[in-house]
Structure formats: structure tokens, C-alpha cells
Amino acid sequence: MAEELRYMATGRRKTSVARVMLVSGEGKITVNKRNLADYFPQDTLIKKIKDPLSLTNTESSYDVIVKV
């Protein structure tokens, strides 16, 4: 069985905390257990979120899980 890649990061500002996890997958992005399009209905925001993955050609390699 292949080892699953998993990268985690935490961002803090005052009392707020955001956690992001990149997991080997098929390109799904979830924010607070909701689909990206449900959480951010504007196409420009979705494009900005997906830009780093598309620039590195890894859009379909990782699932992104965000907890805010």
C-alpha cells in the first residue's frame, strides 16, 4: 500500500485560527465540511483559491481541507 502524503499548516491572527490540510486525493476542496462552491459562491474567489494548485499542475493530486 502506498503511503498517503499529508501536509498540514496553521495560521493565527489575534484569536482566530485557520487550519489547512493537503492530502493525496483527486482535487476536492472543502471549507468547514462544505464544498468550495457552496462556501465561496463567487467565481473570482474560487479561482484565487485554486491558483496555487493550477500553477504547480497539482489540481488533481491533492484534496484540500480547510477549517476556519
Sequence and secondary structure as in RCSB ss.txt:
>XXXX:A:sequence
MAEELRYMATGRRKTSVARVMLVSGEGKITVNKRNLADYFPQDTLIKKIKDPLSLTNTESSYDVIVKV
>XXXX:A:secstr
     EEEEEEEETTEEEEEEEEESSS EEETTEEHHHH   HHHHHHHHHHHHHTT TTTEEEEEE 
